[in-house]
Amino acid sequence: MIDFEEELKKFHPSLEMEDVEDAIYNQDVTDLADVLVKFVKEATVEETPMA
């Protein structure tokens, strides 16, 4: 059986629309393009001969 009092303690209200926008835009998420750029930079550094 569901203990409603216990479930209410776990409840967190959903974010308002402006808060959702801030939460999304303020995350530093690495996407596939960022990963590929990093790999290319690392590969070019390893391939460049030392002077």
URCORHU-V490085 format. One record per pair of residues at least 24 apart in sequence whose C-alpha atoms are under 6 Angstrom apart, sorted by the first residue. I is the first residue (numbers start at 0). GAP is how many residues later the second one is. D is the distance in whole Angstrom. If there is no record, write none. Layout:
i-><I & I>
gap-><GAP & GAP>
d-><D & D>
This chain:
none
